[in-house]
Amino acid sequence: MPSRARTTAVVRSIALATTLLVGLAPSVHAQTLRRRISDLFIFGEGQEPLFLAGSGDPNNPVALQAHGMHFIPSASAENSALISTISDALGASISSIPIGSTSGSESFHFVGGVPVRTSTSAGPIFAERAQTLGRGRALVGISRTGFEFATLRGVDMNNIQLTFTHQNVDFAGCDAAFGGDCTKYGIPSFENDVMDFRLSMKLDVSVTSTYLTYGVNDRFDVGLVIPIVHADFRGESFAQLVPFGGTTSAHYFSGTAANPVLSASRQSLGSSTGLGDVALRAKVNLRETSEASVAVLFDARFPTGNEDDLLGGGKFAGSALAIIDAHYGDFSPHANVGYLHHAGDRQNDAVLGTVGFDHRMRDNVTLAADLVSELQVGGSKLILPEVVTYESPFRRSLNPTNIPEIADDIVNGSFGVKVAPARRTIIVLNALFPLNRGGMRPNLVYYAALEHTF
């Protein structure tokens, strides 16, 4: 098939596959998934998160000024940070869904108009090799990635514990009304009341991607990845108000101060499906010998996925990667080192590092194994509230959450196979599993793909 006709056929194939994926995607619910997460913190119809509809005396302006509104995030920076950290961590993790290698199968370059094979194995899966496809050659594929988030910085997603604190209120007449210095945390005494909160969340994610890589010449490949993301969210919450003391309660969900209802629970679920963050990729082979090869890869992910529905990161992300691999017969070790930049203000940049090998075990079977890492640059942008210190009636401290303050470094193991059931066709099966617990992580990511080279 002539080069131009081959390219046209490939473009038509990927366009048709993408159209079918979008057309088959179920409709998205009107309420976004971020809103579904916020629902877990709302205990009254039409109210704000953490608003206590039962608290306060409508006949006492001072009581109204000091009670019902002062757990809500807009009144308490600590409470706002806790809620936003949960939703931001989910969004950041969705936008970091791994993409497979830019090239598979065998690679070629032309010598005197004749294609000469430059690789023996089908290549790595979540790493990159330096070889390009070859001038006029194209790879088209479809992949499926699936996982369920299991931990947030090592904390079980079914047992996230939060403690919401009261705002330090101070207003005209406060000192006289409560007999103390209202600038001190703990005066009035009801500022010592807290809300213990247990959160259980389950987010299942599946991504179906169509992708195309095309060899512009023997040393330059370009690629396009179009993901369709489906996210399924289920959550439960249980809140318990803990009055500091006395025979009546200043804060309650319903009832009265003398007979308060101090606990509440909530369930929320929802799903979304749609276009994720589209990626454009380019790889340049800088040097190639029979012993080793060197290349660079540039990857750009555009914010085409709906951030509010957890389909994308909401901001541009780009990376540059240096690639080196060696060749010892059918055994090919490789290393990738690079830098990932996130344009948003809720995700850190990262240093990228991957080391591993691919090995042709048989003519049609390649084994691939890698250590894949993203190491956080700078202090985490997922900011947890600091320890709260009370000054009255005695000095003490309270930790608002069981989520630790650690770096969101990501280190994964990758193990898989590539099988060629027919010439120029590759089936990819891979498992990606965490070796540490930074960030929001699944216990296992499965990846399957079908590729064909023209």
N, C-alpha and C positions, 0 to 999 in steps of 0.2 A: 504494500500500500504506500503511495507517495506520502512524503512528510506532511504536506499541507492537508491532504485528505485525512490522514491519521489524526492530526491535531483537531480538525473539525469534528471528527467522530467522537473523540475523547471529550471535547467541550460539550457536545450535545448529550453525551451519556451522563456526565455529572450534573448538567442542568436538569435533565429529566429526573434523576434520582432525588435531587434536592426538592424539586417541585412536588414529587410524590410524598416525600417526608413531611413537608409543610402542609400539604393537603390532608394527610392522614392524621395530623396532630389534633388532639381534642381542643375544644375551645377553652380559653382561660377564664377562670372565675373573675367576677368584677372586683372582688376584694383581693388586694395583693397579699403575697405571702408575708411580707414584712408587717402588714397590718394584722395578719393572723397571729404572728408572734406577739405583737402588742396586746392582742385580745387576752392573752394569758395573764396580764397584769391588770385587767379591768374587771371590777366586781359589781358594776351597776350599769344599767342601760344608758347609753349616751354619755357616759362619764369619761374622765381622763384616767390613765393608768394610776393605780394606787389611791385614787380618791375614796375617802371614807364617807359614804353618804349618810351613815347614821350618827356621825360625831358632830358635836356642837349644839348649842342651844339657840334656836332661832330668835328667842327673846333677849339674848345676851350678845350684843355686838362684839364685846371683847372675846368671848368664847368662839364666835364664828371666825374672828380674825386670826385666832391662834390654833384652830384645830383642823377641820376637815380638809383644807387644801395643802397642808404642809408636809405630807408625805409624797405628793405628786412630783414627778421629775422636773417640771418647770420651776418648782419651789426649792428642790434639793438637788444640787449638782452631783452629789454622790449617787443618788438614786437614778438620775439620768445616765450617768456613766455606766452603771450596772446593766441597765436595759439595752443601751446602745452597743455595749461590748458584745452581747449575745448575738444580736442581729448583724452587726458588722463582721463578726467572726464567720458567720454563715455565708455572707456575701463574698468575703475575701476567699473563702475556701472554694466556693463554686467557680470563681473566676480563674482558679489555678488548676483546673482539670487538665490532666496530662494529655499531650498529643504524641502520637507515635512518630517513629522515624520518618524523615522526608523521602527516603528511597528504600526500596526493597528489591528482592529478586537479584538477578545478576546485573552488573554494570559494565559498560563498554566504552571504548573510544575507537575512533576510526584511524586506521593506518593504511594509506593508499586507497582509501575508499572502502576498505574492508573492516567490519566491526571486530575488535579484539577485546576479549573479556578481561576486565580489570579486577574482578573479585571472584572468589570461589564459593563463598557462603551466601546466604540470602540476607546477611547483615543483622545488626542489632534491632531491638524493638523500641525501647525508650531512651536509647542513646543515639548518637549520630556517628556515621562513618564518613570518611573524607571523600570516598568515591562518589561521582555523580552518575546520572543515568546514561549519559552519552547523547550526542547531538541528534535531535529529532525524535528521541524516544520519550515515551510518556508512561506514567504509572497512574492508574485510577483505582480508587478503593472505597470501601465503606466499612466503618468500624462501630463497635458497640462497647461502651464503657459503663460500668455500673458499680455503685457502692452505697453504703449507709454510714453516715457519720456516727462514730461511737464514743469519742472522747473529745473534750476541750481542755487542752494543756494537761492531759492525763486524767481529768475528772470525768467520770462516767456521765454521759449525756442524760441518763435516767435519774441522776442524783446530783444535780447542780443546786447548791445551797447558797442562798443570798440572804442578807439581813439589811432591810431598808430602815433608815434612820430618819428622825424628824428634823425638819429645818430648824436652825437656830434663829428663833423669831425675836425680833426687837422692833418695837413700834412706839409711837408717842404714848406715854402713860403706862408703858409696860413695867418699868421699875416700880412705880407706885402701886400698880394693880397686883403685882406678885411678890413684892417685898424683897427685891434683890436686883443685882446687876444683870439685866437681860442680855448683855453682850457675852456673858459666860455661857458656854454650852451646858445645859442642865437646868437653867433658870429661864422660864418656869419649869416646875418639876416634871410636867408631862412631856418635856423634850426627851426624857429618859425612856419613854415608851419606844419599842422597836417592833418591826414586823418581820418575823422569820418566814422565809419563803423557800419552798422546795419546788424545783422545776424539773420536768421530764420532757425531753424532746426527741423526736425521731424524724430524720430527714433522709429519705431515699432519693437518690439521683441516678438517672440514666441518661447517657448522651449517645446519640446516633450521629456520626459524622460522615460526610462524603468529602473526599479529598482528591486532589490532582497534583502531580508533580510532572514538570515538563523540562526536558533537556534542551536549553537554548543553544548551547554548543557543548563541546566535550568537557568543559570545565565550569559550566554555569547552569544551575537548575533553579527554577522558580516553582513555587507551590501555593496552593489555596486549600484551606480547611474550612468547611461550613458545618457547624454543629447544630443539632436540634436537641435542646435540653428539656428533660421532664423532671420536675421536682415534686415530691409528695411529702407533705408536712403533717405531723400529728404531735400534739403537745398537751400536757396536763400540768396544772399548777395547784399548789396548796399553800395558803397563807394563814399565819397564826399571829395575831396581835398579842404582844407581851407587855401588859401594863407594869409600870415600875413599882407600884405599891398602892395601898389604900383600899377602901371598901367599895369604891366606885371607879369606873374607867373613863378617862377623857377621850379615848379613841375606840371606836367599835364599828363593825360593818353594818349592823342593824340593831334594833332593840333600844334600850335606854342605858344611861350611865350606871344605874343600879342593877340592871339585868341585861348586860350587853351580849351580843353575839360576836365572839372574838376570832372566829375562823371562817374561811371561805375557800372555795375551790372553783376551778375553771378548766374547761376543755376547749381545744381549738384544733381544727384541721382544715386543710386546703391543698390544692395542687395547681401547678402551672406548667404549661408546655409552650415552647416557642424557640425562636432563633437565639442561639447563644452568641458568644463573642467570636466573630470571624477572624481567622488568622491568615496572614500573607507571609510567605517564607522565601528566602533566597539563600542558596549555598554556592560558594566559589571554591573550587579546588585550586589551591596555590601550588602544590608540588605533589608529584606522584612518581614513586619508584617501585620496583618489585619488592622492596623491603618495608617501605613505610610511605604514608601519605599524610598531607596536611591540608586543612580547609578551614573556612570560616562560614558561619551560618548566622543570618539575621532573621529574627522572628518578630512580627508586629501583630498584636491582638487589638482589634478595634471594639469599642463599647457598643456593639449592636444588640447585645442581650439586655432585656429589661431588668434593671437593677432592683426595682421594687418587688419583682416576682422571683428574685434569686436566680435569674437566668444568665446573668453576666456581672462583671465587676463594676460597670458604670463609668470606668475611665480607661484611657489608653494604657497599654503595657507593651514594652518592647525589650528585646534581649539580643545580645551579641554573644556568640559562642566560638571558641577556638577548638578545632577538632584535630586529633592526631590518632592514627592507627598503624599498627604493624601487621606483617603477614608472615606466618610461619607455616607454610603449607595450607592446610584447611583451618588452622587456628589463627584467629585475628583478635588480639587485645586492642583496646581503644580507650581513650581518655578525652573528656570534654570539660572545658573550663570557660566560664563566662559570667556575665552580669545581667541581671533582670531589673528593669526600671519600671515602677508603677507611678503613673501620673497623679493618682488620687491621693487624698490626705488620710486614708484609713488603712493603707497597705504599705508595708515596708519594701524597699528594694532588697535584693538578695544576690549573694554570690552563688553561682551555679557550679556544681561539680559532679561529674559522673565518671566512673571507672568500671570496666568490665571486659567481657569478651563475647565473641560469637564463634561457633565452631560447627563446621559441616560434618555431621556424624555419618550421613549417607548422602547419596547424590541428591535426594529430595527432602532431606531433613536437616535443619539448622537449629542448634541449641544456643540460646542467648541468656546471659546473666549479667546483672549490673547492680552497682551501688549508686543510687541517685539522690542528690542532696540539693537543698536550697537553704543557705545559711543567712539569717536575718542580718541586715545592715542597720546599725543604729538602734536606739531605744524603740521598743514596740509602740506602734501607733494605735494598738488596741489597748487603751488605757483603762486600768482598773482603779477604782477609788482608793484613796489612802485609808489607813487605819483611822477610825474615828476616836477622838479623845474627849471624854466628858470631864468638866471641871466641878460639877455640883450634882448631888450633895457630897460626893467624894471623887477624887481623880481616878479614872480607869479608862481602858482602851477596848475597842471592839473592832474585829476584823469583819468587813462587810460580805466576804465571800470565801468559799473554799477553792476558788480558781486561783492557782498560784501566779505570782508575778515572775514569769520566766520568758526567755527568748523563744520566739516561734520558729525555731530551726526545724527543718523537715529533712529527715533521712529515711529513705525507703530502699527496700530490696526488690529487685525485679528479676523474675525467672519465667522463661517462656520458650516456645518452639515455633519455628516456621516450617510448614509442610507444603511441598509443591505437588498437588495431585495431578497436575497437567503442566505442560510447558508454558512458561510465562504467567502461571497462576499460583498465588501463594495464599495459604490459610495461616493466620497468626493467632496463637493462643498464649495469653500471658497473665500472670498474677503479680500485683504490686502490693507489698505489705510493709507496714511501718516498723522501723527499727528504733524510733524514739517517739516522744509524745508531745512535741511542740505543736502549737496551733490546734485547729479542729481537724480531727483525723478519723478515717474509717479503719476498721480492722483488716479489710481486704478490698482491693480494687481489682475487678476482673476486666480483661480487655480481650476482645476478639475482633478479627478483621479479615476481609477478603480483598485481595489485591490482584490486579492484572496489569501486565506490562505490554505496551504496544510497540 
